[in-house]
Amino acid sequence: MRLRSLILVAAVALSTAVGLSSPASASVLDVNCPLGTQVGTYSPGMTLLPRQIDFTATGTLGGCVSPTHPDITGATFTALVSGTFSCLSGSTTNTSTYHWNTGQHSTVQGGFEINLKPGGTTVLVLTGTVVDGLFQGSTVVQTKILPATDLTACLTPQGLTSVSGTTSFTAVL
């Protein structure tokens, strides 16, 4: 139930962030994908002390609706990030590529911050711009909810090496 509450809070925050709740907004919704999952790996693993880490994530998006591209129903994606992180915080830029079910793609560049939330649950809100492919020039907001981090792994020399959770995606022009 707690995860559902977090998803609801993230969805409300997401819709507010991209102006969907304001009828006066000049933004045009390009695509909204409220359902998704992600699996990510850290190399080397994250520990309590900040260090240079490469993060790779793969995932799927579903339930997509696009007024401008009605054939879009889902996507797979990869994200590549390199930066200084710890189990408690970090910020960096990232590049993500979305492969739509129509055979088209979108490459997004942007940034995000990692902040540990109460109980270990992390909510990431990534913002960026589509720099290549479908929806080029659009602003992207992607919300990721990553369940309680295994903080005991952060205390080991190997560190936390993987994480998974839910994700959603919205592109607005």
Short mmCIF file of the C-alpha atoms (twelve columns), coordinates in Angstrom:
data_MODEL
# 
_entry.id   MODEL 
# 
loop_
_atom_site.group_PDB 
_atom_site.id 
_atom_site.type_symbol 
_atom_site.label_atom_id 
_atom_site.label_alt_id 
_atom_site.label_comp_id 
_atom_site.label_asym_id 
_atom_site.label_seq_id 
_atom_site.Cartn_x 
_atom_site.Cartn_y 
_atom_site.Cartn_z 
_atom_site.pdbx_PDB_model_num 
ATOM 1   C CA . MET A 1   0.000  0.000  0.000   1 
ATOM 2   C CA . ARG A 2   2.872  2.390  0.788   1 
ATOM 3   C CA . LEU A 3   4.290  2.008  -2.721  1 
ATOM 4   C CA . ARG A 4   0.880  2.836  -4.212  1 
ATOM 5   C CA . SER A 5   0.719  5.967  -2.075  1 
ATOM 6   C CA . LEU A 6   4.191  6.982  -3.259  1 
ATOM 7   C CA . ILE A 7   3.193  6.396  -6.879  1 
ATOM 8   C CA . LEU A 8   0.088  8.554  -6.402  1 
ATOM 9   C CA . VAL A 9   2.137  11.346 -4.807  1 
ATOM 10  C CA . ALA A 10  4.710  11.137 -7.604  1 
ATOM 11  C CA . ALA A 11  1.990  11.224 -10.272 1 
ATOM 12  C CA . VAL A 12  0.410  14.321 -8.730  1 
ATOM 13  C CA . ALA A 13  3.822  15.992 -8.479  1 
ATOM 14  C CA . LEU A 14  4.588  15.014 -12.052 1 
ATOM 15  C CA . SER A 15  1.342  16.410 -13.432 1 
ATOM 16  C CA . THR A 16  1.890  19.637 -11.515 1 
ATOM 17  C CA . ALA A 17  5.510  19.892 -12.675 1 
ATOM 18  C CA . VAL A 18  4.597  19.632 -16.353 1 
ATOM 19  C CA . GLY A 19  1.572  21.905 -16.124 1 
ATOM 20  C CA . LEU A 20  -1.108 19.306 -16.769 1 
ATOM 21  C CA . SER A 21  -3.278 20.544 -13.911 1 
ATOM 22  C CA . SER A 22  -3.397 24.109 -15.194 1 
ATOM 23  C CA . PRO A 23  -5.864 24.835 -18.004 1 
ATOM 24  C CA . ALA A 24  -3.966 28.036 -18.821 1 
ATOM 25  C CA . SER A 25  -0.804 26.088 -19.636 1 
ATOM 26  C CA . ALA A 26  0.607  26.646 -23.128 1 
ATOM 27  C CA . SER A 27  2.360  23.268 -23.035 1 
ATOM 28  C CA . VAL A 28  1.255  20.522 -25.367 1 
ATOM 29  C CA . LEU A 29  1.471  16.953 -24.127 1 
ATOM 30  C CA . ASP A 30  3.480  14.863 -26.600 1 
ATOM 31  C CA . VAL A 31  3.369  11.517 -24.782 1 
ATOM 32  C CA . ASN A 32  2.521  10.210 -21.333 1 
ATOM 33  C CA . CYS A 33  3.536  6.729  -20.158 1 
ATOM 34  C CA . PRO A 34  2.294  6.189  -16.591 1 
ATOM 35  C CA . LEU A 35  3.415  2.557  -16.245 1 
ATOM 36  C CA . GLY A 36  6.960  1.320  -16.238 1 
ATOM 37  C CA . THR A 37  9.694  -0.612 -14.526 1 
ATOM 38  C CA . GLN A 38  13.445 -0.224 -14.339 1 
ATOM 39  C CA . VAL A 39  16.428 -2.291 -13.248 1 
ATOM 40  C CA . GLY A 40  19.748 -0.560 -12.700 1 
ATOM 41  C CA . THR A 41  23.300 -1.498 -11.786 1 
ATOM 42  C CA . TYR A 42  26.053 0.524  -10.134 1 
ATOM 43  C CA . SER A 43  29.715 -0.122 -10.955 1 
ATOM 44  C CA . PRO A 44  31.462 -0.095 -8.605  1 
ATOM 45  C CA . GLY A 45  28.728 -0.440 -5.995  1 
ATOM 46  C CA . MET A 46  27.552 2.584  -4.026  1 
ATOM 47  C CA . THR A 47  28.816 2.927  -0.471  1 
ATOM 48  C CA . LEU A 48  28.300 5.533  2.224   1 
ATOM 49  C CA . LEU A 49  31.321 7.449  0.920   1 
ATOM 50  C CA . PRO A 50  31.021 9.307  -2.408  1 
ATOM 51  C CA . ARG A 51  32.976 7.828  -5.317  1 
ATOM 52  C CA . GLN A 52  32.963 7.806  -9.108  1 
ATOM 53  C CA . ILE A 53  30.287 5.366  -10.285 1 
ATOM 54  C CA . ASP A 54  28.855 4.285  -13.633 1 
ATOM 55  C CA . PHE A 55  25.117 3.579  -13.523 1 
ATOM 56  C CA . THR A 56  23.279 1.671  -16.253 1 
ATOM 57  C CA . ALA A 57  19.514 1.187  -16.274 1 
ATOM 58  C CA . THR A 58  17.158 -0.668 -18.571 1 
ATOM 59  C CA . GLY A 59  13.401 -0.663 -18.443 1 
ATOM 60  C CA . THR A 60  10.029 -0.666 -20.096 1 
ATOM 61  C CA . LEU A 61  7.224  1.878  -20.348 1 
ATOM 62  C CA . GLY A 62  3.576  1.039  -20.946 1 
ATOM 63  C CA . GLY A 63  0.121  2.508  -21.082 1 
ATOM 64  C CA . CYS A 64  1.473  5.289  -23.282 1 
ATOM 65  C CA . VAL A 65  -0.871 7.855  -24.805 1 
ATOM 66  C CA . SER A 66  0.256  10.332 -27.449 1 
ATOM 67  C CA . PRO A 67  -2.168 12.714 -29.151 1 
ATOM 68  C CA . THR A 68  0.394  13.415 -31.888 1 
ATOM 69  C CA . HIS A 69  1.488  9.763  -32.343 1 
ATOM 70  C CA . PRO A 70  -1.513 7.578  -31.436 1 
ATOM 71  C CA . ASP A 71  0.287  4.355  -32.444 1 
ATOM 72  C CA . ILE A 72  2.688  4.711  -29.490 1 
ATOM 73  C CA . THR A 73  1.720  2.343  -26.682 1 
ATOM 74  C CA . GLY A 74  5.066  1.591  -25.027 1 
ATOM 75  C CA . ALA A 75  8.835  1.699  -25.129 1 
ATOM 76  C CA . THR A 76  11.997 0.136  -23.843 1 
ATOM 77  C CA . PHE A 77  14.773 2.372  -22.577 1 
ATOM 78  C CA . THR A 78  18.381 2.473  -21.484 1 
ATOM 79  C CA . ALA A 79  20.039 5.108  -19.336 1 
ATOM 80  C CA . LEU A 80  23.765 5.705  -18.954 1 
ATOM 81  C CA . VAL A 81  25.053 7.828  -16.097 1 
ATOM 82  C CA . SER A 82  28.512 8.529  -14.752 1 
ATOM 83  C CA . GLY A 83  29.091 10.678 -11.693 1 
ATOM 84  C CA . THR A 84  30.043 10.896 -8.057  1 
ATOM 85  C CA . PHE A 85  27.507 9.121  -5.826  1 
ATOM 86  C CA . SER A 86  27.039 7.618  -2.420  1 
ATOM 87  C CA . CYS A 87  24.094 5.720  -0.954  1 
ATOM 88  C CA . LEU A 88  22.963 9.013  0.516   1 
ATOM 89  C CA . SER A 89  23.283 11.532 -2.297  1 
ATOM 90  C CA . GLY A 90  24.645 12.504 -5.678  1 
ATOM 91  C CA . SER A 91  23.820 14.484 -8.791  1 
ATOM 92  C CA . THR A 92  24.809 14.208 -12.405 1 
ATOM 93  C CA . THR A 93  23.705 14.452 -15.992 1 
ATOM 94  C CA . ASN A 94  22.452 11.443 -17.908 1 
ATOM 95  C CA . THR A 95  21.614 10.248 -21.387 1 
ATOM 96  C CA . SER A 96  18.605 8.000  -21.931 1 
ATOM 97  C CA . THR A 97  17.388 6.438  -25.162 1 
ATOM 98  C CA . TYR A 98  13.754 5.386  -25.557 1 
ATOM 99  C CA . HIS A 99  12.865 2.865  -28.277 1 
ATOM 100 C CA . TRP A 100 9.152  3.264  -29.026 1 
ATOM 101 C CA . ASN A 101 6.991  0.338  -30.119 1 
ATOM 102 C CA . THR A 102 6.630  2.116  -33.501 1 
ATOM 103 C CA . GLY A 103 10.334 1.621  -34.293 1 
ATOM 104 C CA . GLN A 104 11.184 5.278  -33.608 1 
ATOM 105 C CA . HIS A 105 13.501 6.494  -30.851 1 
ATOM 106 C CA . SER A 106 14.045 9.516  -28.611 1 
ATOM 107 C CA . THR A 107 17.382 10.421 -27.030 1 
ATOM 108 C CA . VAL A 108 17.086 12.520 -23.886 1 
ATOM 109 C CA . GLN A 109 19.826 14.430 -22.085 1 
ATOM 110 C CA . GLY A 110 19.219 15.903 -18.672 1 
ATOM 111 C CA . GLY A 111 20.035 15.783 -15.020 1 
ATOM 112 C CA . PHE A 112 18.867 14.462 -11.707 1 
ATOM 113 C CA . GLU A 113 19.760 14.286 -8.060  1 
ATOM 114 C CA . ILE A 114 19.733 11.267 -5.772  1 
ATOM 115 C CA . ASN A 115 18.475 11.863 -2.270  1 
ATOM 116 C CA . LEU A 116 17.628 9.110  0.181   1 
ATOM 117 C CA . LYS A 117 14.080 9.458  1.494   1 
ATOM 118 C CA . PRO A 118 12.633 8.236  4.827   1 
ATOM 119 C CA . GLY A 119 12.598 4.463  5.056   1 
ATOM 120 C CA . GLY A 120 15.158 4.193  2.271   1 
ATOM 121 C CA . THR A 121 12.671 4.805  -0.575  1 
ATOM 122 C CA . THR A 122 14.069 7.104  -3.224  1 
ATOM 123 C CA . VAL A 123 11.937 9.208  -5.547  1 
ATOM 124 C CA . LEU A 124 13.908 10.590 -8.486  1 
ATOM 125 C CA . VAL A 125 12.509 13.242 -10.795 1 
ATOM 126 C CA . LEU A 126 14.641 13.505 -13.914 1 
ATOM 127 C CA . THR A 127 14.239 16.442 -16.251 1 
ATOM 128 C CA . GLY A 128 15.768 16.810 -19.663 1 
ATOM 129 C CA . THR A 129 15.324 17.600 -23.320 1 
ATOM 130 C CA . VAL A 130 14.845 15.294 -26.298 1 
ATOM 131 C CA . VAL A 131 17.994 16.017 -28.325 1 
ATOM 132 C CA . ASP A 132 17.467 13.478 -31.114 1 
ATOM 133 C CA . GLY A 133 14.620 11.545 -32.679 1 
ATOM 134 C CA . LEU A 134 10.894 11.612 -32.057 1 
ATOM 135 C CA . PHE A 135 9.693  14.539 -29.906 1 
ATOM 136 C CA . GLN A 136 12.985 16.427 -30.492 1 
ATOM 137 C CA . GLY A 137 12.980 19.684 -28.517 1 
ATOM 138 C CA . SER A 138 10.420 18.456 -25.992 1 
ATOM 139 C CA . THR A 139 10.969 18.721 -22.256 1 
ATOM 140 C CA . VAL A 140 10.908 15.354 -20.512 1 
ATOM 141 C CA . VAL A 141 9.996  14.579 -16.918 1 
ATOM 142 C CA . GLN A 142 10.570 11.034 -15.721 1 
ATOM 143 C CA . THR A 143 9.635  9.967  -12.212 1 
ATOM 144 C CA . LYS A 144 11.292 6.894  -10.707 1 
ATOM 145 C CA . ILE A 145 10.304 5.325  -7.397  1 
ATOM 146 C CA . LEU A 146 12.955 2.990  -6.079  1 
ATOM 147 C CA . PRO A 147 11.915 0.936  -3.021  1 
ATOM 148 C CA . ALA A 148 13.905 0.915  0.181   1 
ATOM 149 C CA . THR A 149 17.601 0.778  -0.545  1 
ATOM 150 C CA . ASP A 150 19.461 -2.098 1.096   1 
ATOM 151 C CA . LEU A 151 21.408 0.172  3.417   1 
ATOM 152 C CA . THR A 152 23.377 -2.767 4.816   1 
ATOM 153 C CA . ALA A 153 24.925 -3.252 1.351   1 
ATOM 154 C CA . CYS A 154 26.134 0.353  1.566   1 
ATOM 155 C CA . LEU A 155 28.312 -0.692 4.525   1 
ATOM 156 C CA . THR A 156 30.160 -3.420 2.633   1 
ATOM 157 C CA . PRO A 157 33.283 -2.941 0.488   1 
ATOM 158 C CA . GLN A 158 31.294 -4.167 -2.570  1 
ATOM 159 C CA . GLY A 159 28.520 -1.655 -1.895  1 
ATOM 160 C CA . LEU A 160 25.014 -1.540 -3.334  1 
ATOM 161 C CA . THR A 161 25.243 -2.891 -6.873  1 
ATOM 162 C CA . SER A 162 21.633 -2.918 -8.123  1 
ATOM 163 C CA . VAL A 163 18.250 -1.257 -7.706  1 
ATOM 164 C CA . SER A 164 14.830 -1.616 -9.324  1 
ATOM 165 C CA . GLY A 165 11.468 0.091  -9.175  1 
ATOM 166 C CA . THR A 166 8.593  1.763  -10.980 1 
ATOM 167 C CA . THR A 167 8.883  4.606  -13.454 1 
ATOM 168 C CA . SER A 168 6.720  6.932  -15.526 1 
ATOM 169 C CA . PHE A 169 7.537  9.211  -18.484 1 
ATOM 170 C CA . THR A 170 6.015  12.431 -19.811 1 
ATOM 171 C CA . ALA A 171 7.233  14.551 -22.744 1 
ATOM 172 C CA . VAL A 172 5.820  18.058 -23.200 1 
ATOM 173 C CA . LEU A 173 6.511  20.476 -26.033 1 
# 
